[in-house]
Amino acid sequence: NLLLFHCLWLWSDSFGYILSFHFDFYTVSQIHEYTCSYQFCLYLNHAGSNKAFSFSYTNTNRDELHVFEAAIDLLSYMTILKENNENFVTKNYLSLAGANNQANGDIPIFLKSFLSRHPNIKTIVFHLDNDEVGTSATTYMMNRLKNKYHYIDQHSTKYKDVNEELQEMKKGSIVKLNPIEK
């Protein structure tokens, strides 16, 4: 039994004007209370979307940015913090909407744009996937940003990504996300 899920992600500015949106399509083979097994994922960006904006949460009073490969990982991280009674709204978060977008030799436009709009950022914590694409993209971005920012690679070492870490936490396999070491 396969189920099909659709998700529409909208990004708007502070005035409520839609800047960017894309669709995610998932086919799911197993669903449990907090977990599901994905068989197929498809991401489609709308042709008129402004590529400088991606799914994010901003707290202008903080100088630390947490970067994720996908919006679901960002939301999973916030959920883990909440489940551990940590104040998740005190941080800055950004989804790159994929890690395989360094074709032009620069950092992803989502990150570049976020950093230019938020000059208060001093530290970047990378939570990209624990696979070849995620780890190589993290290394690439850290090398490109090392002269301007302090950075931390905090990808999951035991699971594929933060969402899988949340799933294991909900099953009771793990209790807490690894704390950030500075």
C-alpha positions as CSV (number, residue, x, y, z in Angstrom):
1,N,0.0,0.0,0.0
2,L,1.5,3.3,-1.1
3,L,0.1,6.7,-0.1
4,L,0.9,9.9,-1.9
5,F,1.5,13.1,0.0
6,H,1.8,16.6,-1.4
7,C,3.3,19.5,0.4
8,L,3.3,23.1,-0.8
9,W,6.0,25.3,0.8
10,L,5.5,29.1,0.6
11,W,8.0,31.8,1.5
12,S,6.9,35.3,2.0
13,D,8.5,38.6,3.0
14,S,7.6,40.6,6.2
15,F,4.7,42.2,4.3
16,G,3.2,38.8,3.4
17,Y,4.1,38.9,-0.3
18,I,4.9,35.5,-1.7
19,L,8.5,35.4,-2.9
20,S,9.0,31.7,-3.7
21,F,7.2,28.4,-3.5
22,H,7.7,24.8,-4.5
23,F,5.9,21.5,-4.2
24,D,7.1,18.3,-2.6
25,F,5.6,15.0,-3.6
26,Y,6.1,11.9,-1.5
27,T,5.0,8.3,-1.9
28,V,5.0,6.6,1.5
29,S,5.0,2.8,2.1
30,Q,4.7,2.7,5.9
31,I,3.2,5.1,8.4
32,H,3.6,4.9,12.2
33,E,2.7,7.5,14.8
34,Y,5.7,9.8,14.1
35,T,7.5,8.1,11.3
36,C,7.1,7.1,7.7
37,S,9.2,5.4,5.1
38,Y,9.6,7.3,1.8
39,Q,9.8,5.5,-1.4
40,F,10.0,8.4,-3.8
41,C,10.4,12.2,-3.4
42,L,10.1,14.8,-6.1
43,Y,10.7,18.5,-5.6
44,L,9.4,21.1,-8.0
45,N,10.2,24.8,-7.8
46,H,7.8,27.2,-9.4
47,A,9.2,28.9,-12.4
48,G,8.5,32.4,-11.1
49,S,10.0,31.8,-7.6
50,N,12.8,34.1,-6.3
51,K,15.7,31.7,-5.8
52,A,17.2,34.0,-3.1
53,F,14.6,32.9,-0.6
54,S,14.1,29.5,1.0
55,F,12.3,28.1,4.0
56,S,13.7,29.8,7.1
57,Y,13.0,31.1,10.6
58,T,14.8,34.3,11.7
59,N,15.6,35.6,15.2
60,T,17.4,38.9,14.5
61,N,18.7,39.0,18.2
62,R,20.9,35.9,17.6
63,D,24.2,35.6,15.7
64,E,24.0,31.8,15.1
65,L,22.5,30.2,12.0
66,H,21.5,26.5,11.7
67,V,21.6,25.3,8.1
68,F,19.7,22.2,6.8
69,E,19.5,20.3,3.5
70,A,15.7,20.2,3.6
71,A,12.8,22.0,5.3
72,I,11.7,18.7,6.9
73,D,15.1,18.5,8.6
74,L,14.8,22.0,9.8
75,L,11.3,21.4,11.3
76,S,12.6,18.1,12.8
77,Y,15.4,19.9,14.5
78,M,13.0,22.4,16.0
79,T,10.8,19.6,17.2
80,I,13.7,17.8,18.8
81,L,14.6,21.0,20.7
82,K,11.0,21.5,21.7
83,E,10.8,17.9,22.9
84,N,13.9,18.4,25.0
85,N,12.4,21.5,26.5
86,E,14.8,23.9,24.8
87,N,13.6,27.2,23.5
88,F,13.7,26.6,19.7
89,V,12.5,30.1,18.7
90,T,15.8,31.7,19.9
91,K,17.8,30.5,16.9
92,N,18.0,31.2,13.2
93,Y,17.3,28.4,10.7
94,L,17.6,28.0,7.0
95,S,16.8,25.2,4.5
96,L,19.0,24.9,1.4
97,A,16.2,23.0,-0.5
98,G,18.9,20.5,-1.5
99,A,22.7,20.3,-1.2
100,N,23.6,19.7,-4.8
101,N,23.5,23.3,-6.0
102,Q,27.1,24.6,-6.1
103,A,27.3,24.5,-9.9
104,N,28.3,28.1,-10.2
105,G,31.3,27.7,-7.8
106,D,29.7,29.8,-5.1
107,I,27.8,29.0,-1.9
108,P,24.1,28.2,-2.5
109,I,22.1,31.4,-3.3
110,F,19.7,30.7,-0.4
111,L,22.6,30.8,2.1
112,K,24.3,33.7,0.4
113,S,21.1,35.8,0.3
114,F,20.3,35.0,4.0
115,L,23.8,36.0,5.1
116,S,23.6,39.3,3.2
117,R,20.2,40.1,4.7
118,H,21.4,39.2,8.2
119,P,24.9,40.7,8.8
120,N,24.6,39.8,12.5
121,I,25.3,36.1,11.8
122,K,28.8,35.1,13.1
123,T,28.4,31.3,13.5
124,I,27.0,28.8,11.0
125,V,26.0,25.3,12.2
126,F,25.7,22.8,9.3
127,H,23.2,20.0,9.8
128,L,23.3,18.5,6.2
129,D,22.6,14.9,5.5
130,N,25.0,12.1,6.5
131,D,25.8,11.0,2.9
132,E,28.3,11.9,0.2
133,V,26.3,14.9,-1.1
134,G,25.6,16.3,2.3
135,T,29.2,15.9,3.7
136,S,30.8,17.2,0.5
137,A,28.5,20.2,0.3
138,T,29.2,21.0,4.0
139,T,33.0,20.8,3.4
140,Y,32.7,23.0,0.3
141,M,30.6,25.7,2.1
142,M,32.8,25.7,5.2
143,N,35.9,26.2,3.0
144,R,34.2,29.1,1.1
145,L,33.0,30.8,4.4
146,K,36.0,30.1,6.7
147,N,37.5,33.6,6.5
148,K,34.3,35.3,7.5
149,Y,32.3,33.0,9.8
150,H,32.9,30.5,12.6
151,Y,31.4,27.2,11.5
152,I,30.4,23.9,13.0
153,D,29.7,20.6,11.2
154,Q,26.9,19.0,13.2
155,H,25.6,16.5,10.7
156,S,24.1,13.3,12.2
157,T,26.8,10.7,12.6
158,K,24.4,7.8,13.3
159,Y,21.4,8.5,11.1
160,K,20.9,9.7,7.5
161,D,19.5,13.1,8.6
162,V,17.9,15.1,11.4
163,N,14.4,13.8,10.4
164,E,15.6,10.2,10.8
165,E,17.1,11.2,14.2
166,L,13.7,12.6,15.2
167,Q,12.0,9.4,14.1
168,E,14.4,7.3,16.3
169,M,13.9,9.7,19.2
170,K,10.1,9.2,18.9
171,K,10.6,5.4,18.9
172,G,12.6,5.8,22.1
173,S,15.9,4.7,20.6
174,I,17.6,8.0,21.5
175,V,16.9,10.6,24.1
176,K,18.6,13.8,23.0
177,L,20.2,15.4,20.0
178,N,23.9,16.0,20.4
179,P,24.6,19.4,21.9
180,I,26.6,21.9,19.9
181,E,30.2,22.1,20.8
182,K,31.9,25.4,20.3
